[in-house]
Amino acid sequence: MSKQARSIKDGDRDRHDATAAPVALVTGGARRVGRAIVLELARHGFAVVVHYHESRDEAALTVRDVEASGGRALALRADLRRRAELEGLFGSVAEAWGRLDLLVNNASSFFATPFGTVDEAQWDELLATNLKAPFFAAQLAAPLLQAGGRGQIVNVLDAAIGRPWRSYLPYVAAKAGLEALTRGLARALAPAVRVNAVAPGPVLLPEEMAPAERAKAIDATLLKRAGTPEALARTVAFLATGPDYLTGAVIPVDGGRALA
């Protein structure tokens, strides 16, 4: 197992042999929305690879929670901004499980970048995590996903691609690029791999967001309430386990924000 993508505890690989159960990899799966997706997929019978970068303790907890419920999980570390570490991550998945059926590109960077103040480092960070990483993850995952003939990719976008926030333009641009990538990958990987996306609205709003901004974000939805990580996770699981004649689609999970 590579140094760039290692399990939480020495010997984890030996406890997770290849299995007939479908295998999912969730990037950024240790906490917040990613954790909810991991737990939901485990409930649907997936063995889950919990990718993390810096959230080692949270990843270990997520793995323990999956296993406590009778599921199977493995935590692997990688800096997704670095292609070499991505290669190590997917090499470790192949070594540990022998297969991959679902890639969920969930990991994301998100911070305010008011127009007129954006520097090159901020631009590079937001594009690397939100667009570059999903592209190379898909490219590296493709052989594993194609091997089974029914592989899937689900990308996590943002409802803001339809109504961009003025102070988050590099982030929104990256997510809009990921929408285009979703459709392009659906064409490039057909018919063996289906590629879809979910576009969440106000789900787990940033802790630093002012109360007035939070209220405004929620009021911009038709349902007049914030979404939950579990609602988004159920939608990802729906795509992963339900319709087998759907590819290139983007499902809004935004409480009607796009129509408000």
C-alpha positions as CSV (number, residue, x, y, z in Angstrom):
1,M,0.0,0.0,0.0
2,S,1.4,3.4,-1.0
3,K,2.6,6.0,1.5
4,Q,0.3,8.6,-0.1
5,A,-2.8,6.5,0.5
6,R,-2.6,4.4,3.6
7,S,-5.2,2.9,5.8
8,I,-5.8,4.3,9.3
9,K,-4.3,1.3,11.1
10,D,-1.5,-1.0,10.0
11,G,-3.1,-4.2,8.8
12,D,-6.4,-2.7,7.7
13,R,-5.8,-4.0,4.2
14,D,-5.6,-7.6,5.5
15,R,-9.0,-7.3,7.1
16,H,-10.7,-6.2,3.9
17,D,-10.4,-8.8,1.2
18,A,-12.1,-8.5,-2.1
19,T,-15.8,-9.1,-1.8
20,A,-18.9,-9.8,-3.9
21,A,-20.5,-6.7,-2.3
22,P,-20.3,-3.5,-4.5
23,V,-17.5,-1.2,-3.5
24,A,-17.9,2.6,-3.3
25,L,-15.2,5.3,-2.8
26,V,-16.4,8.6,-1.3
27,T,-13.9,11.4,-1.5
28,G,-14.0,13.6,1.6
29,G,-16.0,10.9,3.2
30,A,-14.9,11.4,6.8
31,R,-17.2,14.3,7.8
32,R,-20.2,16.4,7.1
33,V,-22.0,15.5,3.8
34,G,-19.4,12.9,2.9
35,R,-19.9,11.0,6.1
36,A,-23.7,11.0,5.5
37,I,-23.1,9.6,2.0
38,V,-20.8,6.9,3.4
39,L,-23.3,5.8,6.0
40,E,-26.2,5.7,3.6
41,L,-24.3,3.7,1.0
42,A,-23.2,1.2,3.7
43,R,-26.9,0.8,4.6
44,H,-27.5,-0.1,1.0
45,G,-24.9,-2.9,1.1
46,F,-21.9,-1.1,-0.3
47,A,-18.4,-1.7,1.1
48,V,-17.1,1.8,1.4
49,V,-13.7,3.4,1.1
50,V,-13.7,6.6,3.2
51,H,-11.2,9.0,1.6
52,Y,-9.8,11.7,3.8
53,H,-7.0,14.3,3.7
54,E,-6.6,15.8,7.1
55,S,-9.6,14.4,9.0
56,R,-7.9,11.2,10.2
57,D,-9.8,10.9,13.5
58,E,-13.2,11.6,11.8
59,A,-12.4,9.0,9.2
60,A,-11.6,6.4,11.8
61,L,-14.9,7.2,13.6
62,T,-16.8,6.9,10.3
63,V,-15.3,3.5,9.6
64,R,-16.1,2.3,13.2
65,D,-19.7,3.4,12.8
66,V,-20.1,1.5,9.5
67,E,-18.6,-1.6,11.0
68,A,-20.7,-1.3,14.1
69,S,-23.8,-1.5,11.9
70,G,-22.5,-4.6,10.2
71,G,-21.0,-3.0,7.2
72,R,-17.5,-2.9,5.8
73,A,-15.3,0.2,5.4
74,L,-11.7,1.2,4.9
75,A,-10.2,4.7,5.4
76,L,-7.5,5.9,3.0
77,R,-5.6,9.2,3.0
78,A,-4.6,11.2,-0.1
79,D,-4.2,14.9,-1.1
80,L,-6.4,14.9,-4.1
81,R,-4.7,18.0,-5.5
82,R,-1.7,15.8,-6.3
83,R,-2.0,13.3,-9.1
84,A,0.6,11.0,-7.6
85,E,-1.4,10.7,-4.4
86,L,-4.6,10.0,-6.4
87,E,-2.7,7.2,-8.2
88,G,-1.7,5.8,-4.9
89,L,-5.3,6.1,-3.6
90,F,-6.8,4.0,-6.5
91,G,-3.9,1.6,-6.4
92,S,-4.7,1.0,-2.7
93,V,-8.4,0.5,-3.5
94,A,-7.5,-2.1,-6.2
95,E,-5.1,-3.8,-3.8
96,A,-7.5,-3.8,-0.8
97,W,-10.8,-4.6,-2.5
98,G,-10.0,-5.8,-6.0
99,R,-12.9,-3.8,-7.5
100,L,-14.6,-0.5,-7.6
101,D,-18.3,0.0,-8.5
102,L,-19.0,3.6,-7.5
103,L,-17.0,6.8,-7.3
104,V,-18.6,9.7,-5.4
105,N,-16.6,12.9,-6.1
106,N,-17.7,14.8,-2.9
107,A,-14.5,16.4,-1.6
108,S,-14.5,20.2,-1.9
109,S,-12.9,23.4,-0.9
110,F,-15.2,26.3,-0.2
111,F,-14.4,29.8,1.0
112,A,-15.3,33.4,0.1
113,T,-13.3,35.1,-2.6
114,P,-14.8,38.6,-3.1
115,F,-14.2,39.8,-6.7
116,G,-11.3,42.2,-6.9
117,T,-9.4,40.5,-4.1
118,V,-8.8,37.0,-5.6
119,D,-5.2,35.9,-5.8
120,E,-3.7,33.1,-7.9
121,A,-3.3,30.8,-4.9
122,Q,-7.0,31.0,-4.1
123,W,-8.0,30.3,-7.7
124,D,-5.6,27.4,-8.0
125,E,-6.9,25.8,-4.7
126,L,-10.5,26.1,-5.6
127,L,-10.1,24.8,-9.1
128,A,-7.8,22.0,-8.0
129,T,-10.1,20.5,-5.4
130,N,-13.4,21.1,-7.1
131,L,-12.6,20.3,-10.7
132,K,-9.0,19.0,-11.3
133,A,-9.3,16.3,-8.6
134,P,-12.7,14.9,-9.8
135,F,-11.4,14.8,-13.4
136,F,-8.3,12.8,-12.5
137,A,-10.2,10.7,-10.0
138,A,-12.6,9.7,-12.8
139,Q,-9.7,9.0,-15.2
140,L,-7.9,6.8,-12.7
141,A,-11.1,5.1,-11.5
142,A,-12.3,4.3,-15.1
143,P,-10.5,1.0,-15.6
144,L,-11.9,-0.4,-12.3
145,L,-15.4,0.9,-13.0
146,Q,-15.4,-0.4,-16.5
147,A,-14.2,-3.9,-15.5
148,G,-17.6,-4.7,-14.0
149,G,-19.6,-3.3,-16.9
150,R,-22.0,-1.4,-14.6
151,G,-19.8,1.2,-12.8
152,Q,-21.0,4.6,-11.7
153,I,-19.7,8.1,-10.9
154,V,-21.7,10.6,-8.9
155,N,-20.4,14.2,-8.8
156,V,-21.5,16.6,-6.1
157,L,-22.1,20.0,-7.6
158,D,-23.8,23.1,-6.0
159,A,-27.1,24.8,-6.8
160,A,-25.1,28.0,-7.0
161,I,-24.0,27.1,-10.5
162,G,-27.4,28.3,-11.6
163,R,-27.4,31.5,-9.5
164,P,-23.7,32.3,-8.8
165,W,-22.7,34.0,-5.6
166,R,-20.8,37.2,-6.2
167,S,-18.2,36.5,-3.5
168,Y,-17.6,32.9,-4.5
169,L,-16.9,33.1,-8.2
170,P,-13.9,30.8,-8.5
171,Y,-15.7,28.1,-6.5
172,V,-18.9,28.5,-8.6
173,A,-16.8,28.4,-11.8
174,A,-15.2,25.2,-10.7
175,K,-18.5,23.6,-9.9
176,A,-20.0,24.7,-13.2
177,G,-17.0,23.0,-14.9
178,L,-17.8,19.9,-12.9
179,E,-21.3,20.0,-14.3
180,A,-19.9,20.1,-17.9
181,L,-17.4,17.3,-16.9
182,T,-20.4,15.2,-15.7
183,R,-22.0,15.3,-19.1
184,G,-18.7,14.8,-20.9
185,L,-17.8,11.8,-18.8
186,A,-21.2,10.3,-19.4
187,R,-20.4,10.3,-23.1
188,A,-16.8,9.3,-22.7
189,L,-17.4,6.3,-20.4
190,A,-20.7,5.0,-21.9
191,P,-22.0,2.4,-22.1
192,A,-20.1,0.6,-19.3
193,V,-20.1,3.5,-16.8
194,R,-23.0,5.8,-15.9
195,V,-22.1,9.4,-14.7
196,N,-24.6,11.6,-12.9
197,A,-24.5,14.5,-10.4
198,V,-26.4,16.0,-7.5
199,A,-26.6,19.8,-7.0
200,P,-27.4,20.6,-3.3
201,G,-28.8,23.9,-2.1
202,P,-28.3,25.2,1.4
203,V,-27.1,22.0,3.2
204,L,-24.8,22.4,6.2
205,L,-24.2,26.1,5.6
206,P,-20.7,27.4,6.6
207,E,-20.3,28.0,10.3
208,E,-18.8,31.4,9.6
209,M,-21.9,32.5,7.7
210,A,-23.7,35.4,9.4
211,P,-27.3,34.7,10.6
212,A,-28.7,37.2,8.1
213,E,-26.9,35.4,5.2
214,R,-28.2,32.0,6.5
215,A,-31.7,33.3,6.6
216,K,-31.4,34.7,3.0
217,A,-30.1,31.4,1.7
218,I,-32.9,29.5,3.2
219,D,-35.5,32.1,2.1
220,A,-34.3,31.6,-1.5
221,T,-35.7,28.1,-1.5
222,L,-39.3,27.2,-2.2
223,L,-39.5,25.0,0.8
224,K,-38.2,27.7,3.1
225,R,-35.9,25.4,5.1
226,A,-32.4,24.2,5.0
227,G,-31.6,20.8,3.6
228,T,-29.8,18.0,5.5
229,P,-26.8,15.9,4.7
230,E,-29.1,12.8,4.9
231,A,-31.4,14.1,2.2
232,L,-28.4,14.6,-0.1
233,A,-27.0,11.2,0.8
234,R,-30.4,9.5,0.1
235,T,-30.3,11.0,-3.4
236,V,-26.8,9.7,-4.0
237,A,-27.9,6.3,-2.9
238,F,-31.0,6.5,-5.2
239,L,-28.7,7.1,-8.2
240,A,-26.4,4.3,-7.1
241,T,-29.1,1.7,-6.5
242,G,-32.1,2.8,-8.4
243,P,-32.5,3.9,-12.0
244,D,-30.2,2.0,-14.4
245,Y,-31.2,4.0,-17.5
246,L,-30.0,7.4,-16.3
247,T,-26.7,9.0,-17.3
248,G,-25.5,12.6,-17.8
249,A,-28.2,13.9,-15.4
250,V,-28.0,16.5,-12.7
251,I,-30.5,16.2,-9.9
252,P,-31.2,19.4,-7.9
253,V,-31.4,18.8,-4.1
254,D,-32.1,22.4,-3.4
255,G,-35.5,22.8,-1.9
256,G,-36.6,24.5,-5.2
257,R,-33.9,27.1,-5.1
258,A,-33.5,27.0,-8.9
259,L,-37.2,27.9,-9.3
260,A,-37.6,30.5,-6.6
